[in-house]
Amino acid sequence: MKSFDQFDFDTVVNRKGTNSYKWDNAEVLNENLLPLSVADMDFAVSSEITQALVNRTSTPVYGYEFQPDALKEAIVAWHSKRHGFEVHKNGLLFTPGVMNGLAISLLALTQKGDRIVIQPPVYPPFFSVVKENKRQLLLNPLHYDSGSLRYTMDFDSLEKLFSEQKPRLMFLCNPHNPVGRVWTREELHRLGELCEKYQVILVSDDIHADLVFPGHRYQPLISISETLRNNAIQMMSPGKSFNIPGMRFSYALIANRDLRERFSEKLSALALTKTNIMAAVASQAAYQNGAQWLDRVLEYIWHNHVLLKTTLSSELAWAKVIPLEGTFLAWVDLNASGLNHNQLSRVVRSRAKLMLFEGSAFGDAGHGFMRINLACPRKTLQEAIKRLVDAFVQVKENPLEPIKILDNPSTACNCCS
């Protein structure tokens, strides 16, 4: 087995041939595209995780196992030290993934036909999980200030939506994918008050909770107020933080006893109460020993963000990189290019030979944007930036030539985003 320096994020790990959604995607291979699309990291995981998995394989029996107390204790200790809030280990409810948790929330707490609020531009499965479970989708788009490049919640419109449409539940994304906001304590407190006033249950996808940059702080819902503590579900996972999303492990934090029991009953009814053996091993190792690796990877990703921002500012001044507060995903505003979204997509894919995540996948509010995964070796990002700049320079110099190939929109990779 090839060994990797766990802090050498410059080394390119060859992921081709591993059934990677990002690198082995048929379109990526057939069109020779450089992918910065799917939201997993291209870095080797911490050596502690790898060693824990190797140690487990020394016992070559992979039978049925229960969830170890050590895993629960590692989760409790992590949140206490990292985020300063208390988690009760007996209240943890394990799920195969965060989106499974959101789906279970819908099934446990709402009925077919109930209205569900989401805030686009947002992670595409938020749309599909509502529709596929026969609930009605209500949109409360985030407000985008093109001057400050900042996104905020539109509370006035949200209250009107709550009052008139009477939704049963709302999905929140914190930190927000794709716009990179880490919601403040004040914003979450106000949101909690509205949810209480109109009796709306708040379910939050907090999978990027550990991926927050200096100057910002992740605020757990259950620590904001008693109102939120009794009316919120937090879905969490070590998957994004430690680059183990393929392990398929997450958990729900639910303080309200009634909500927790209803969620647990639905989890049991769907036979989803067992944890994957290797997921438990990797997650425990991550929470117990992964802090230093996470700190170092955050620093590296931040420098990638700065590189992207400064280079585009210099070479494509009209392209705006949205300020990054959390996640490892850059949200880039390309609306000033003069091209429509379909044309932008074709330039990025056919000219730059890049597979990025198209903004339109995040809802109508994402038109004219692209999402770029920053969790990659610097040379990969540098190559992607060069391709992007060169492609748009060509468009500016000869606008008629690319227009001829801009007839149909390309399809970004929407899997495992």
N, C-alpha and C positions, 0 to 999 in steps of 0.2 A: 504494500500500500504506500503510495506516494505521500510524503509528509509536507505540510505547509507551515510556514511561519505565521502564527495566528495574528500577528500585528503587521504583516507585510501585505497591505491592501493594494499595493501597486502590481503585484503579481497577477497575471491573467490566469484564472482557473478555467481550463477547457471544459465547458459543460455540454458540448455537442455529443450526441450519442447517449445522453442520460435521460431521454424522454422529457427534456425541459420544454415547458410551454413557451418559454421565451426563445431559446436557441434552436430547438428542433421543430419549431413551427414550420409547416410546409411552405408557406409564403416566404418566410425568412430564408429558407434554404433554396427554394426555386428562383427567387429574385435576388439572391445574394445581398440581403439587407443586414444592416447592423441594428440589432434590437436594443432599445432602451425603453421598453414598453411595460411588460409584466412586473408587478411590484414585489419582486424578491431581489435579494442582494447577489452580486457576483463575487462575494468575498468568501473565503474559507471561514467556517465557524470557529469558535474558540476551541482550543485544544482540550479544554476540560469536557466539553460536550462530546467531542470525538472519542476521548479516552473512556468516558462513561459508557458509551455505546459499545466500544471494543470490549470493555470489562464484562458487560452483560452477555456478550456473545460467547464468553468463555464457558458459560453454562448452556450447552446446545439444546435446550428444551425451551420452547416458546408456547407454553400452555396458558390456561386462564389464570389471570392474576388480578388481585384487588388493588385499589388505589392506595399507595403507601402513605402513612401519616407524614413521612419525611417530605413528600411532595407538597402536601398541604401546608406543612410548617415552613417550607421554603417560600411558598407564595405569600404567606402571612408576613414573614420576615422581610421579603423584598419590598412589599408595599409600605410597610412601616418605615423602613430605612430610606427607600427611594422617594416615596411620595408623602410620607408623614400621615398616613391614615390607617386605621385599624380594620383588619379583615378577620372575621371569625371563621376558623377553618371548617367548622361543622356546617357552615352556611354555604360553602362552595358547591356549585353544581357544575359538573364537567360536561362539555359538549364537544363534538368532533371539530367544530369550527365556529367562528364568530357569526357567519351568516346562518349557520344552523340554529344558533341561539336566537337570532332575529326572527327566523321562521317559526321557531317554537313559541316565541313570545306572541306572534300573531295567532297561532293556533290555540294557545292556552288562554289568551286574554281578550280576544275579539271573535266576532262571528262573520260569516260570509256577508259581504255587502257593507261592512263597517268601513268608515273612512280613516285613512292613515296619512299623516303629513310627513313629507320629506323636504329637504332644503337643497335644491340643485343650484349650481352644478355639484353633483355628488356621485359617489361610487355607483356604477351602473347596476349591480345587483339589488340596490335599494328599490329601484323601479320594478325589476322583475319579480322579486320575492313577494311584493304586494299584489301585483297583477296575477301571478300564478297561483296565489292562494285565495283568489276571488274576492279580494278587498278592493275598495275604491281609493285611487291615488289622489291626494291633494298636494299641490305644489306651493311651497312658500320660498321662492327664489331668494338667495342671498343678495344683498345689495352690493354692487361693485362700483367703487369710485375710481374711474379711470385716471384721475389726477394723482391720488395718493397710492393707487394700485392696491387698495385695501378692501377686503370683504367684511361686511358686518351683517348681523341678523336684522331683518326688517320686522321689528316687533309690532309696529302698527298694523301692517298687513297680516301678520300672524294672529294677532288678537281678533281682527275682523274675520279671519278664516275660522278660528276657534268658535267665535260667537255665532256665525251664520251657518257653518257646515257641520258643527258638532262632531268632530273626529273623536274616535275612541283612543287612538294611540299615535305617537309621533316617534320617528327615528331621528336620532342625532348622530353626528359623526364628530368625534373629538379625540385627538386632533383631526382636522377636516381633510379628507381626501376628495378632491385634488387641490383645494385652494391653499392648504398649508396653515390655516388659522389654528391657534390653540386658544380656545374660548376662555375668557377671563372669568374670575369669580363673580364679578358684577353681572356679566352677561348671563351666566348660568343661573344666578339667583333670580334675575328678572324672568328668565325662561321658566324656572320652577314655579314662580308665582302665577304665571299665566296658565301653566298646566294644572295647578291646583284650582284656580278660579273656574276653569272650564272642564275640570275632571278628565284631563287627558293624561294617560300613562306615558312616561318618557322612557324610551329604550335607546341606549347609547352604545355605538360601536366605538370602543376605545382601544382598538388593536394597536394604534400608534402611540399609546400613552407614554411609553419610555423614550420615544424619539422626539425630544423637545430640545430646542437650542437655547443658549444663554440669553437672558433677558425675558424669558417666558417660563411659565410653570403650568404643568398639567394639574387641573383641578378635578379631583374625583367627585362625581355628583353626590355621593352619599355623605360627603364631608361638607357640602355647601350649606345645607339647611335641613331642618327636620322635615320640611315639606318635601324636598327632593329625596331625602332618606326613605320616606314612606311611599314615594310615588315613582321610583326610578329603578331601572335594571341596567347594570353596566356589564357589557360583554368585553372580556379581556383575553389576552393570549400572549405568550412569549414568542409567537411565530415571526412577526416582523422584527421585533427587537433583536433577536439572536439569529436571524436567518434560518429558522426551522419551520417555515409555514407548511411545508410538505408533510410534517409530522401529524398535522391535523389535530391540534389540541387547543382547547380554549375553555373558559369557565365563566359562569355568570355570578355576579355579586348582587344579591337581592336582600335588602334589609327587611322589607315588609313581609311579614310571615305569610299572609294570604297570597300575595303575588308569588312568593317562593314556592309555596305548596302547589299552586296551580301550574307553575312552570315545571316543577319536579314531576307532577303527575303526567303531564304531557310528554316529558322526556322519557318516563317509564313506558308510557303507552306506545311510544315509537321505538322502544327497545334500543335506546341510545345511551344507556347508562354505563357501558363498559369503556374503559380507556385503553388505547393502543399501548402495548408494552413499551415499545421503543420511544413513543411520544412521552410517556411518563418519565423514562430514564433521561432523555434529552432535556426535558423541561425542568426537571429537578436540578440537573447539573447547571443549566443556564442560570436559574435563579440563585443557586448557591454560590457559583463561581464565575459568573459571566459579567460582572459589573465593570471590571477593568477593560475587557474587550469592547463592551458597549460604549464606554466613554471614549475609547480610542477611535472607534468607527464613526461616532458622532462628529468628532473633530475632523476626520477625513472627509466625511460627507459635506460638512460645512464649507471646507475649502473647495470642494467640487462646486458647490452652489456659488461661491464667490467667483470662481473661474468662469462659470457659465454667464453670470450676471455681468461681469466686467468685460468679457469678450464680446458678448452681444451688444453691450452699450457702446463699445468702440467700433465694431464692424457692421452691426445692424441696429442703428440707434432707434429705429422705430419699433423694434421688438422689445417688449417689456417683460422682465422676469418678476413675477409677483413675489413680494417679501416672504421668506420662508421662516415660519415660527416652529413648525413641527412637521414630521414625516420625512422621508428621504425622496420626495417627489417634487420636482419643479413644475410650476404651472406658468406657461409662457403665453402672453397675449400677442398674437400676430395679426390682429385686426387692422393695424395701420399699414399692412402690406399692399392694400389695394386689391387684393384677391378675395374671392368668396371662399367659404370653408372647403368646398369640394376642390377648388383649385389649389388651395393650400395643401390639402391632403395629397394631391397628385405631385406637387412640387417636392414635398418632403419624401415621398416614397419613390417616385420615378426619377427625380433629379438628384436628390441627396442620398438616395438608397438607404433610407433609415426606416425602421419600424418604431414609431412613437405611438403613444396612446392619444387618439383623436379626441378633441374636446367635445365633439358632438355626442360621444357615447355617454357623457355625463349630463345630458339634457340640453335643451335649446340654449340655455345660458352658457354652454361651453363652446358654442360656435365661434370659430376664429382663434381658438386656443389649442395648444398641444401640451400634453403632460410628458415630462422627461424623467426617467429614473436616474437619480444621482448616485445610487449605491453601486458603483462600478469602478474599476481601476481608472486612474486619471488618464492614462493613454487612450482608453476606450472613449471617455468623455471628450477628450481633445479631438479625437478623430471625428466624433459625431458633430461637434461644434464646427469643425472645418467643413464637413460636408454640408451642413445646414447653411453656413455663411456663403460658401461657394455657389450653392444652388440658387439662393435668392439674389446674389450678385448677377448671375447669369440671367435671371428673370428681369432684373432691372435694365440690364444692357440690351437684351433682346426679348422684349415682352411678347412678341407675336409667336415665337417658336414654342414656348411651353404651353401657351394657350391651346395650341392644336392638340395637345395630349390631355387636356384637362376636361374631358367630356363626362367622365363618370367618377364618383367618389370612390376612394379606396376604403377598405374595411380594416380598421385597426384590430389588433389582437385584444379581445375583451375577456379572455379567460384568466382566472386567478389573478385579478388585478389588484 
